[in-house]
């Protein structure tokens, strides 16, 4: 008996979706067959938006946020408090903090955290150019995720700032533990995030 195989075009697309976070083989197949039942015009629109994702976004040269302009809207906003700098792991963390609506300073996005098991060291992150942004800063808020890797990154940043000439006199704080250990900032609600900022402590 011959075993029925998926058409090659479906199989190839399933392999692409399997590479997405949280998508397994069966989830990938469901997505592909859902797309298959959509009108061709919908798929064309989907494909165009997917291509535009890279073409119409850029990385802010100041804070490394993902935006439509360079510098990004936050860095260009002269009403922001330039003496307070918040360090986050990912652009989605920045979005979550902005959604909470209490923080009025500027940001620095690392695009990850120190994770030796996955061969991610300080050199793979936007860490060392942080030093040139410290002029005029009175407080650095470290808002990395409360995971083992996030805590290790926070300690590395604290030591880096404290040992540097640029970091003299700068208060280094860590967001409070309104966030449970192991949680990600991007999934936190506004109330929890606000409590985390209010409960931050000096490192």
N, CA and C atoms as a LAMMPS dump frame, in Angstrom:
ITEM: TIMESTEP
0
ITEM: NUMBER OF ATOMS
609
ITEM: BOX BOUNDS ff ff ff
-5.0000000000000000e+02 5.0000000000000000e+02
-5.0000000000000000e+02 5.0000000000000000e+02
-5.0000000000000000e+02 5.0000000000000000e+02
ITEM: ATOMS id mol type element x y z
1 1 1 N 0.837 -1.193 0
2 1 2 C 0 0 0
3 1 3 C 0.872 1.243 0
4 2 1 N 0.587 2.156 -0.915
5 2 2 C 1.353 3.394 -1.015
6 2 3 C 0.82 4.423 -0.013
7 3 1 N 1.742 5.016 0.77
8 3 2 C 1.362 6.012 1.776
9 3 3 C 1.222 7.373 1.106
10 4 1 N 0.083 7.999 1.365
11 4 2 C -0.198 9.312 0.783
12 4 3 C 0.726 10.37 1.39
13 5 1 N 1.396 11.124 0.536
14 5 2 C 2.282 12.21 0.984
15 5 3 C 1.671 13.552 0.618
16 6 1 N 2.036 14.552 1.399
17 6 2 C 1.576 15.907 1.092
18 6 3 C 2.228 16.391 -0.192
19 7 1 N 1.525 17.178 -1
20 7 2 C 2.167 17.803 -2.162
21 7 3 C 3.419 18.565 -1.731
22 8 1 N 4.437 18.555 -2.591
23 8 2 C 5.721 19.161 -2.227
24 8 3 C 5.598 20.625 -1.845
25 9 1 N 4.756 21.392 -2.562
26 9 2 C 4.622 22.813 -2.273
27 9 3 C 4.066 23.031 -0.863
28 10 1 N 3.156 22.141 -0.433
29 10 2 C 2.602 22.228 0.923
30 10 3 C 3.669 21.834 1.948
31 11 1 N 4.392 20.772 1.652
32 11 2 C 5.45 20.319 2.557
33 11 3 C 6.518 21.376 2.78
34 12 1 N 6.921 22.042 1.686
35 12 2 C 7.958 23.075 1.801
36 12 3 C 7.483 24.241 2.66
37 13 1 N 6.208 24.641 2.48
38 13 2 C 5.671 25.752 3.262
39 13 3 C 5.503 25.36 4.731
40 14 1 N 5.107 24.108 4.967
41 14 2 C 4.993 23.613 6.345
42 14 3 C 6.344 23.7 7.062
43 15 1 N 7.408 23.349 6.352
44 15 2 C 8.75 23.417 6.946
45 15 3 C 9.105 24.841 7.362
46 16 1 N 8.681 25.814 6.562
47 16 2 C 8.944 27.218 6.898
48 16 3 C 8.191 27.635 8.159
49 17 1 N 6.918 27.249 8.249
50 17 2 C 6.116 27.614 9.42
51 17 3 C 6.595 26.899 10.679
52 18 1 N 7.157 25.702 10.529
53 18 2 C 7.672 24.964 11.686
54 18 3 C 8.831 25.701 12.359
55 19 1 N 9.492 26.581 11.625
56 19 2 C 10.613 27.331 12.182
57 19 3 C 10.154 28.482 13.08
58 20 1 N 8.873 28.812 13.031
59 20 2 C 8.346 29.902 13.85
60 20 3 C 8.241 29.47 15.304
61 21 1 N 8.43 30.407 16.259
62 21 2 C 8.339 30.053 17.683
63 21 3 C 6.961 29.5 18.04
64 22 1 N 6.95 28.371 18.727
65 22 2 C 5.696 27.802 19.217
66 22 3 C 4.872 27.052 18.18
67 23 1 N 5.405 26.898 16.971
68 23 2 C 4.662 26.19 15.921
69 23 3 C 5.321 24.843 15.653
70 24 1 N 4.569 23.751 15.899
71 24 2 C 5.065 22.412 15.637
72 24 3 C 4.591 21.919 14.278
73 25 1 N 4.897 20.67 13.926
74 25 2 C 4.504 20.125 12.612
75 25 3 C 2.997 20.176 12.354
76 26 1 N 2.199 19.777 13.342
77 26 2 C 0.747 19.77 13.143
78 26 3 C 0.192 21.192 13.056
79 27 1 N 0.72 22.087 13.881
80 27 2 C 0.298 23.49 13.829
81 27 3 C 0.63 24.105 12.485
82 28 1 N 1.813 23.768 11.952
83 28 2 C 2.231 24.275 10.649
84 28 3 C 1.286 23.791 9.554
85 29 1 N 0.9 22.526 9.621
86 29 2 C -0.027 21.972 8.623
87 29 3 C -1.391 22.673 8.684
88 30 1 N -1.872 22.943 9.908
89 30 2 C -3.163 23.636 10.049
90 30 3 C -3.11 25.023 9.434
91 31 1 N -1.99 25.734 9.653
92 31 2 C -1.838 27.083 9.095
93 31 3 C -1.833 27.028 7.567
94 32 1 N -1.061 26.093 7.017
95 32 2 C -0.941 25.988 5.556
96 32 3 C -2.289 25.647 4.921
97 33 1 N -3.024 24.709 5.502
98 33 2 C -4.323 24.34 4.926
99 33 3 C -5.366 25.444 5.118
100 34 1 N -5.204 26.229 6.184
101 34 2 C -6.077 27.396 6.35
102 34 3 C -5.811 28.399 5.219
103 35 1 N -4.525 28.652 4.947
104 35 2 C -4.162 29.569 3.862
105 35 3 C -4.632 29.04 2.512
106 36 1 N -4.56 27.739 2.348
107 36 2 C -4.95 27.102 1.088
108 36 3 C -6.42 27.354 0.755
109 37 1 N -7.254 27.488 1.778
110 37 2 C -8.678 27.702 1.567
111 37 3 C -9.053 29.187 1.464
112 38 1 N -8.041 30.069 1.529
113 38 2 C -8.289 31.497 1.364
114 38 3 C -8.254 31.868 -0.115
115 39 1 N -8.978 32.928 -0.504
116 39 2 C -8.908 33.388 -1.905
117 39 3 C -7.485 33.815 -2.257
118 40 1 N -7.134 33.701 -3.521
119 40 2 C -5.784 34.056 -3.967
120 40 3 C -5.456 35.518 -3.672
121 41 1 N -6.471 36.396 -3.734
122 41 2 C -6.242 37.819 -3.447
123 41 3 C -5.791 38.025 -1.997
124 42 1 N -6.361 37.207 -1.08
125 42 2 C -5.964 37.292 0.331
126 42 3 C -4.516 36.834 0.515
127 43 1 N -4.139 35.772 -0.183
128 43 2 C -2.769 35.274 -0.102
129 43 3 C -1.784 36.271 -0.685
130 44 1 N -2.19 36.941 -1.759
131 44 2 C -1.339 37.958 -2.376
132 44 3 C -1.107 39.11 -1.403
133 45 1 N -2.182 39.524 -0.732
134 45 2 C -2.082 40.604 0.254
135 45 3 C -1.193 40.182 1.42
136 46 1 N -1.341 38.934 1.855
137 46 2 C -0.519 38.393 2.945
138 46 3 C 0.961 38.398 2.558
139 47 1 N 1.238 37.949 1.331
140 47 2 C 2.619 37.889 0.843
141 47 3 C 3.241 39.283 0.753
142 48 1 N 2.475 40.25 0.284
143 48 2 C 2.971 41.628 0.164
144 48 3 C 3.301 42.229 1.528
145 49 1 N 2.43 41.952 2.504
146 49 2 C 2.68 42.471 3.857
147 49 3 C 3.884 41.795 4.499
148 50 1 N 4.082 40.527 4.17
149 50 2 C 5.233 39.787 4.686
150 50 3 C 6.538 40.374 4.139
151 51 1 N 6.554 40.7 2.856
152 51 2 C 7.736 41.302 2.24
153 51 3 C 7.965 42.712 2.781
154 52 1 N 6.866 43.453 2.995
155 52 2 C 6.963 44.821 3.516
156 52 3 C 7.534 44.854 4.928
157 53 1 N 7.409 43.739 5.65
158 53 2 C 7.921 43.656 7.015
159 53 3 C 9.402 44.012 7.08
160 54 1 N 10.167 43.577 6.1
161 54 2 C 11.59 43.897 6.053
162 54 3 C 11.877 45.201 5.322
163 55 1 N 11.12 45.442 4.25
164 55 2 C 11.385 46.605 3.416
165 55 3 C 11.017 47.926 4.088
166 56 1 N 9.99 47.904 4.929
167 56 2 C 9.451 49.15 5.475
168 56 3 C 9.733 49.345 6.957
169 57 1 N 10.646 48.551 7.507
170 57 2 C 11.074 48.762 8.887
171 57 3 C 12.589 48.914 8.926
172 58 1 N 13.079 49.512 10
173 58 2 C 14.517 49.667 10.171
174 58 3 C 14.838 49.625 11.667
175 59 1 N 16.109 49.516 11.977
176 59 2 C 16.556 49.539 13.368
177 59 3 C 17.035 50.939 13.701
178 60 1 N 16.487 51.504 14.763
179 60 2 C 16.885 52.846 15.2
180 60 3 C 18.368 52.839 15.566
181 61 1 N 19.126 53.756 15.001
182 61 2 C 20.565 53.788 15.255
183 61 3 C 20.893 54.288 16.66
184 62 1 N 19.912 54.877 17.336
185 62 2 C 20.138 55.402 18.687
186 62 3 C 19.845 54.331 19.739
187 63 1 N 18.604 53.815 19.753
188 63 2 C 18.183 52.885 20.813
189 63 3 C 18.038 51.443 20.343
190 64 1 N 18.09 51.217 19.014
191 64 2 C 17.968 49.889 18.406
192 64 3 C 16.551 49.316 18.439
193 65 1 N 15.561 50.182 18.609
194 65 2 C 14.176 49.767 18.489
195 65 3 C 13.863 49.52 17.007
196 66 1 N 12.852 48.685 16.728
197 66 2 C 12.4 48.483 15.357
198 66 3 C 11.323 49.517 15.062
199 67 1 N 11.494 50.26 13.982
200 67 2 C 10.58 51.363 13.69
201 67 3 C 10.477 51.59 12.184
202 68 1 N 9.653 52.57 11.819
203 68 2 C 9.502 52.946 10.41
204 68 3 C 10.45 54.067 10.026
205 69 1 N 11.03 54.736 11.02
206 69 2 C 11.947 55.843 10.752
207 69 3 C 13.19 55.696 11.607
208 70 1 N 14.246 56.371 11.209
209 70 2 C 15.503 56.338 11.934
210 70 3 C 16.023 57.774 12.114
211 71 1 N 16.073 58.29 13.359
212 71 2 C 15.744 57.664 14.639
213 71 3 C 14.248 57.361 14.777
214 72 1 N 13.926 56.514 15.767
215 72 2 C 12.531 56.121 15.975
216 72 3 C 11.746 57.253 16.645
217 73 1 N 10.441 57.066 16.743
218 73 2 C 9.568 58.091 17.307
219 73 3 C 9.891 58.432 18.746
220 74 1 N 10.295 57.442 19.54
221 74 2 C 10.629 57.699 20.945
222 74 3 C 11.892 58.552 21.046
223 75 1 N 12.909 58.199 20.28
224 75 2 C 14.165 58.951 20.33
225 75 3 C 14.012 60.374 19.791
226 76 1 N 13.099 60.561 18.858
227 76 2 C 12.869 61.896 18.294
228 76 3 C 12.001 62.768 19.184
229 77 1 N 11.27 62.17 20.12
230 77 2 C 10.327 62.901 20.975
231 77 3 C 11.09 63.686 22.033
232 78 1 N 11.16 65.004 21.853
233 78 2 C 11.939 65.846 22.756
234 78 3 C 11.264 66.052 24.112
235 79 1 N 10.028 65.581 24.263
236 79 2 C 9.348 65.699 25.555
237 79 3 C 9.725 64.545 26.497
238 80 1 N 10.445 63.544 25.989
239 80 2 C 10.848 62.424 26.842
240 80 3 C 11.934 62.862 27.816
241 81 1 N 11.982 62.219 28.978
242 81 2 C 12.999 62.511 29.993
243 81 3 C 14.318 61.851 29.583
244 82 1 N 15.267 62.668 29.151
245 82 2 C 16.538 62.134 28.642
246 82 3 C 17.473 61.69 29.758
247 83 1 N 17.152 62.027 30.988
248 83 2 C 18.03 61.66 32.101
249 83 3 C 17.698 60.286 32.693
250 84 1 N 16.68 59.617 32.138
251 84 2 C 16.316 58.268 32.583
252 84 3 C 16.357 57.341 31.371
253 85 1 N 17.124 56.257 31.495
254 85 2 C 17.303 55.317 30.386
255 85 3 C 16.881 53.922 30.833
256 86 1 N 15.95 53.328 30.116
257 86 2 C 15.434 51.987 30.436
258 86 3 C 16.001 50.973 29.441
259 87 1 N 16.611 49.929 29.963
260 87 2 C 17.196 48.89 29.114
261 87 3 C 16.255 47.684 29.065
262 88 1 N 15.88 47.286 27.862
263 88 2 C 14.991 46.136 27.677
264 88 3 C 15.647 45.118 26.743
265 89 1 N 15.131 43.894 26.794
266 89 2 C 15.697 42.839 25.945
267 89 3 C 15.242 42.96 24.495
268 90 1 N 13.946 43.163 24.285
269 90 2 C 13.374 43.104 22.946
270 90 3 C 12.473 44.304 22.654
271 91 1 N 12.276 44.644 21.362
272 91 2 C 11.348 45.725 21.002
273 91 3 C 9.942 45.519 21.563
274 92 1 N 9.483 44.262 21.658
275 92 2 C 8.149 44.007 22.207
276 92 3 C 8.056 44.381 23.678
277 93 1 N 9.18 44.319 24.407
278 93 2 C 9.187 44.759 25.803
279 93 3 C 8.967 46.27 25.874
280 94 1 N 9.608 46.99 24.961
281 94 2 C 9.421 48.44 24.863
282 94 3 C 7.949 48.763 24.597
283 95 1 N 7.351 48.04 23.668
284 95 2 C 5.941 48.26 23.324
285 95 3 C 5.055 48.038 24.546
286 96 1 N 5.336 46.976 25.32
287 96 2 C 4.54 46.665 26.504
288 96 3 C 4.653 47.769 27.555
289 97 1 N 5.858 48.293 27.77
290 97 2 C 6.064 49.362 28.746
291 97 3 C 5.374 50.644 28.295
292 98 1 N 5.468 50.941 27.001
293 98 2 C 4.786 52.117 26.467
294 98 3 C 3.272 51.999 26.616
295 99 1 N 2.748 50.797 26.428
296 99 2 C 1.31 50.568 26.546
297 99 3 C 0.837 50.831 27.982
298 100 1 N 1.71 50.539 28.967
299 100 2 C 1.353 50.773 30.365
300 100 3 C 1.171 52.262 30.65
301 101 1 N 1.889 53.111 29.918
302 101 2 C 1.63 54.549 29.942
303 101 3 C 2.217 55.359 31.087
304 102 1 N 3.117 54.774 31.892
305 102 2 C 3.668 55.525 33.031
306 102 3 C 5.102 56.001 32.81
307 103 1 N 5.863 55.27 32.029
308 103 2 C 7.274 55.591 31.84
309 103 3 C 7.432 56.678 30.785
310 104 1 N 8.25 57.685 31.092
311 104 2 C 8.401 58.822 30.177
312 104 3 C 9.85 59.052 29.746
313 105 1 N 10.741 58.104 30.076
314 105 2 C 12.137 58.252 29.692
315 105 3 C 12.411 57.677 28.314
316 106 1 N 13.69 57.383 28.047
317 106 2 C 14.097 56.81 26.763
318 106 3 C 14.548 55.364 26.99
319 107 1 N 14.869 54.664 25.898
320 107 2 C 15.141 53.232 25.957
321 107 3 C 16.48 52.872 25.315
322 108 1 N 16.907 51.65 25.637
323 108 2 C 18.004 51 24.927
324 108 3 C 17.61 49.535 24.776
325 109 1 N 17.503 49.059 23.539
326 109 2 C 17.033 47.695 23.267
327 109 3 C 18.236 46.798 22.961
328 110 1 N 18.37 45.723 23.731
329 110 2 C 19.525 44.832 23.587
330 110 3 C 19.383 43.817 22.458
331 111 1 N 18.148 43.449 22.127
332 111 2 C 17.847 42.378 21.163
333 111 3 C 18.35 41.031 21.671
334 112 1 N 18.043 40.748 22.932
335 112 2 C 18.384 39.46 23.519
336 112 3 C 18.966 39.628 24.908
337 113 1 N 19.481 38.546 25.441
338 113 2 C 20.144 38.578 26.747
339 113 3 C 21.327 37.618 26.705
340 114 1 N 22.208 37.761 27.676
341 114 2 C 23.382 36.892 27.736
342 114 3 C 22.928 35.463 28.035
343 115 1 N 23.276 34.552 27.156
344 115 2 C 22.812 33.167 27.269
345 115 3 C 23.907 32.228 26.76
346 116 1 N 24.87 31.895 27.627
347 116 2 C 26.012 31.075 27.191
348 116 3 C 25.609 29.726 26.591
349 117 1 N 24.517 29.127 27.093
350 117 2 C 24.103 27.815 26.578
351 117 3 C 23.72 27.877 25.103
352 118 1 N 23.241 29.048 24.661
353 118 2 C 22.89 29.24 23.252
354 118 3 C 23.929 30.086 22.517
355 119 1 N 25.118 30.172 23.128
356 119 2 C 26.267 30.874 22.517
357 119 3 C 25.969 32.353 22.254
358 120 1 N 25.223 32.98 23.171
359 120 2 C 24.953 34.417 23.072
360 120 3 C 25.707 35.129 24.19
361 121 1 N 26.737 35.876 23.801
362 121 2 C 27.522 36.646 24.758
363 121 3 C 27.255 38.129 24.592
364 122 1 N 27.9 38.966 25.373
365 122 2 C 27.711 40.423 25.268
366 122 3 C 27.976 40.973 23.872
367 123 1 N 28.897 40.315 23.149
368 123 2 C 29.259 40.795 21.808
369 123 3 C 28.118 40.651 20.814
370 124 1 N 27.203 39.72 21.063
371 124 2 C 26.078 39.516 20.146
372 124 3 C 24.905 40.457 20.433
373 125 1 N 25.012 41.263 21.479
374 125 2 C 23.934 42.171 21.87
375 125 3 C 24.362 43.618 21.675
376 126 1 N 23.385 44.513 21.709
377 126 2 C 23.69 45.952 21.656
378 126 3 C 24.012 46.432 23.069
379 127 1 N 25.15 45.95 23.592
380 127 2 C 25.515 46.261 24.966
381 127 3 C 26.578 47.337 25.087
382 128 1 N 27.628 47.213 24.308
383 128 2 C 28.78 48.072 24.541
384 128 3 C 28.565 49.507 24.054
385 129 1 N 27.658 49.716 23.075
386 129 2 C 27.392 51.083 22.654
387 129 3 C 26.496 51.807 23.652
388 130 1 N 26.065 51.102 24.698
389 130 2 C 25.292 51.718 25.777
390 130 3 C 26.106 52.816 26.459
391 131 1 N 27.418 52.629 26.54
392 131 2 C 28.283 53.573 27.243
393 131 3 C 28.231 54.987 26.671
394 132 1 N 28.103 55.08 25.344
395 132 2 C 28.086 56.403 24.719
396 132 3 C 26.772 57.138 24.95
397 133 1 N 25.79 56.456 25.51
398 133 2 C 24.481 57.069 25.745
399 133 3 C 24.312 57.555 27.179
400 134 1 N 25.327 57.408 28.002
401 134 2 C 25.191 57.698 29.428
402 134 3 C 25.396 59.165 29.799
403 135 1 N 25.865 59.974 28.872
404 135 2 C 26.068 61.394 29.181
405 135 3 C 24.722 62.058 29.498
406 136 1 N 24.642 62.694 30.659
407 136 2 C 23.408 63.37 31.072
408 136 3 C 22.385 62.46 31.714
409 137 1 N 22.671 61.151 31.764
410 137 2 C 21.735 60.198 32.365
411 137 3 C 21.961 60.151 33.877
412 138 1 N 20.866 60.21 34.631
413 138 2 C 20.938 60.152 36.089
414 138 3 C 20.54 58.774 36.617
415 139 1 N 19.675 58.077 35.886
416 139 2 C 19.237 56.752 36.317
417 139 3 C 19.142 55.814 35.123
418 140 1 N 19.669 54.609 35.288
419 140 2 C 19.504 53.533 34.315
420 140 3 C 18.601 52.475 34.955
421 141 1 N 17.464 52.219 34.318
422 141 2 C 16.541 51.192 34.798
423 141 3 C 16.764 49.929 33.964
424 142 1 N 17.156 48.85 34.616
425 142 2 C 17.368 47.599 33.902
426 142 3 C 16.069 46.802 33.95
427 143 1 N 15.44 46.639 32.784
428 143 2 C 14.139 45.963 32.693
429 143 3 C 14.247 44.696 31.867
430 144 1 N 15.33 43.949 32.108
431 144 2 C 15.428 42.633 31.461
432 144 3 C 14.448 41.684 32.149
433 145 1 N 14.096 40.598 31.469
434 145 2 C 13.113 39.665 32.02
435 145 3 C 13.633 38.985 33.291
436 146 1 N 12.736 38.663 34.233
437 146 2 C 13.161 38.017 35.481
438 146 3 C 13.409 36.524 35.312
439 147 1 N 14.293 36.19 34.37
440 147 2 C 14.733 34.813 34.149
441 147 3 C 16.199 34.726 34.558
442 148 1 N 16.759 33.52 34.571
443 148 2 C 18.177 33.374 34.918
444 148 3 C 19.057 34.186 33.967
445 149 1 N 18.722 34.124 32.672
446 149 2 C 19.508 34.855 31.673
447 149 3 C 19.32 36.368 31.829
448 150 1 N 18.076 36.777 32.105
449 150 2 C 17.796 38.198 32.309
450 150 3 C 18.504 38.757 33.517
451 151 1 N 18.558 37.967 34.596
452 151 2 C 19.251 38.4 35.815
453 151 3 C 20.757 38.493 35.57
454 152 1 N 21.304 37.523 34.851
455 152 2 C 22.739 37.547 34.547
456 152 3 C 23.086 38.765 33.697
457 153 1 N 22.212 39.089 32.744
458 153 2 C 22.421 40.27 31.892
459 153 3 C 22.355 41.547 32.718
460 154 1 N 21.395 41.599 33.646
461 154 2 C 21.248 42.78 34.516
462 154 3 C 22.509 43.005 35.347
463 155 1 N 23.047 41.933 35.91
464 155 2 C 24.265 42.052 36.728
465 155 3 C 25.462 42.48 35.88
466 156 1 N 25.536 41.949 34.663
467 156 2 C 26.63 42.327 33.756
468 156 3 C 26.56 43.821 33.441
469 157 1 N 25.354 44.309 33.147
470 157 2 C 25.172 45.735 32.819
471 157 3 C 25.521 46.606 34.018
472 158 1 N 25.065 46.198 35.205
473 158 2 C 25.354 46.968 36.415
474 158 3 C 26.857 47.113 36.62
475 159 1 N 27.586 45.986 36.513
476 159 2 C 29.035 46.014 36.706
477 159 3 C 29.717 46.85 35.628
478 160 1 N 29.233 46.731 34.392
479 160 2 C 29.816 47.476 33.29
480 160 3 C 29.677 48.987 33.516
481 161 1 N 28.496 49.411 33.987
482 161 2 C 28.254 50.834 34.224
483 161 3 C 29.059 51.333 35.423
484 162 1 N 29.019 50.57 36.513
485 162 2 C 29.692 50.985 37.746
486 162 3 C 31.208 51.1 37.577
487 163 1 N 31.789 50.25 36.709
488 163 2 C 33.241 50.253 36.516
489 163 3 C 33.705 51.263 35.475
490 164 1 N 32.751 51.869 34.755
491 164 2 C 33.126 52.777 33.671
492 164 3 C 33.182 54.227 34.145
493 165 1 N 33.976 55.014 33.454
494 165 2 C 34.065 56.446 33.752
495 165 3 C 32.742 57.132 33.43
496 166 1 N 32.087 56.665 32.345
497 166 2 C 30.812 57.264 31.922
498 166 3 C 29.7 57.024 32.948
499 167 1 N 29.859 55.963 33.756
500 167 2 C 28.81 55.6 34.697
501 167 3 C 28.918 56.239 36.064
502 168 1 N 29.891 57.11 36.249
503 168 2 C 30.083 57.743 37.559
504 168 3 C 28.849 58.539 37.976
505 169 1 N 28.361 58.248 39.18
506 169 2 C 27.229 59.004 39.728
507 169 3 C 25.867 58.587 39.208
508 170 1 N 25.825 57.585 38.33
509 170 2 C 24.536 57.14 37.77
510 170 3 C 23.904 56.098 38.69
511 171 1 N 22.654 56.29 38.997
512 171 2 C 21.889 55.341 39.81
513 171 3 C 21.423 54.202 38.905
514 172 1 N 21.744 52.967 39.279
515 172 2 C 21.331 51.806 38.502
516 172 3 C 20.253 51.061 39.278
517 173 1 N 19.06 50.94 38.682
518 173 2 C 17.957 50.261 39.354
519 173 3 C 17.468 49.087 38.518
520 174 1 N 16.752 48.195 39.18
521 174 2 C 16.161 47.012 38.532
522 174 3 C 14.662 47.098 38.746
523 175 1 N 13.867 46.826 37.722
524 175 2 C 12.419 46.875 37.916
525 175 3 C 12.022 45.884 39.007
526 176 1 N 10.978 46.251 39.769
527 176 2 C 10.528 45.43 40.891
528 176 3 C 9.938 44.12 40.419
529 177 1 N 9.729 43.236 41.376
530 177 2 C 9.241 41.908 41.036
531 177 3 C 7.717 41.813 41.092
532 178 1 N 7.067 42.807 40.511
533 178 2 C 5.648 42.674 40.24
534 178 3 C 5.482 41.625 39.153
535 179 1 N 6.571 41.402 38.414
536 179 2 C 6.589 40.356 37.387
537 179 3 C 7.047 39.042 38.019
538 180 1 N 6.33 37.962 37.799
539 180 2 C 6.757 36.678 38.361
540 180 3 C 8.032 36.186 37.684
541 181 1 N 8.84 35.465 38.433
542 181 2 C 10.071 34.901 37.877
543 181 3 C 9.721 33.935 36.751
544 182 1 N 10.433 34.077 35.64
545 182 2 C 10.174 33.229 34.477
546 182 3 C 9.218 33.843 33.483
547 183 1 N 8.628 35.019 33.831
548 183 2 C 7.66 35.655 32.923
549 183 3 C 8.374 36.533 31.911
550 184 1 N 7.677 36.851 30.823
551 184 2 C 8.199 37.766 29.815
552 184 3 C 7.446 39.084 29.878
553 185 1 N 8.17 40.185 29.753
554 185 2 C 7.579 41.516 29.863
555 185 3 C 6.486 41.734 28.832
556 186 1 N 6.678 41.223 27.61
557 186 2 C 5.726 41.503 26.538
558 186 3 C 4.323 40.969 26.828
559 187 1 N 4.203 39.971 27.743
560 187 2 C 2.903 39.389 28.053
561 187 3 C 2.271 39.987 29.316
562 188 1 N 2.978 40.889 29.978
563 188 2 C 2.473 41.446 31.235
564 188 3 C 1.417 42.517 30.985
565 189 1 N 0.462 42.615 31.91
566 189 2 C -0.552 43.655 31.796
567 189 3 C -0.011 44.971 32.344
568 190 1 N -0.719 46.066 32.06
569 190 2 C -0.27 47.403 32.435
570 190 3 C -0.111 47.594 33.922
571 191 1 N -1.039 47.067 34.717
572 191 2 C -0.978 47.233 36.175
573 191 3 C 0.28 46.574 36.739
574 192 1 N 0.557 45.356 36.284
575 192 2 C 1.741 44.632 36.753
576 192 3 C 3.015 45.376 36.375
577 193 1 N 3.06 45.883 35.148
578 193 2 C 4.245 46.623 34.709
579 193 3 C 4.437 47.898 35.52
580 194 1 N 3.356 48.609 35.781
581 194 2 C 3.456 49.843 36.562
582 194 3 C 3.961 49.556 37.974
583 195 1 N 3.48 48.478 38.587
584 195 2 C 3.943 48.098 39.927
585 195 3 C 5.424 47.723 39.898
586 196 1 N 5.845 47.098 38.797
587 196 2 C 7.256 46.724 38.656
588 196 3 C 8.145 47.959 38.625
589 197 1 N 7.688 48.99 37.924
590 197 2 C 8.474 50.218 37.839
591 197 3 C 8.476 50.955 39.169
592 198 1 N 7.322 50.989 39.823
593 198 2 C 7.217 51.674 41.112
594 198 3 C 8.055 50.967 42.176
595 199 1 N 8.181 49.646 42.063
596 199 2 C 8.908 48.859 43.049
597 199 3 C 10.338 48.574 42.683
598 200 1 N 10.886 49.291 41.693
599 200 2 C 12.269 49.031 41.293
600 200 3 C 13.225 49.355 42.439
601 201 1 N 14.354 48.668 42.468
602 201 2 C 15.337 48.854 43.544
603 201 3 C 16.71 49.065 42.963
604 202 1 N 17.568 49.68 43.737
605 202 2 C 18.918 49.964 43.262
606 202 3 C 19.732 48.686 43.277
607 203 1 N 20.517 48.482 42.223
608 203 2 C 21.389 47.301 42.131
609 203 3 C 22.747 47.598 42.769
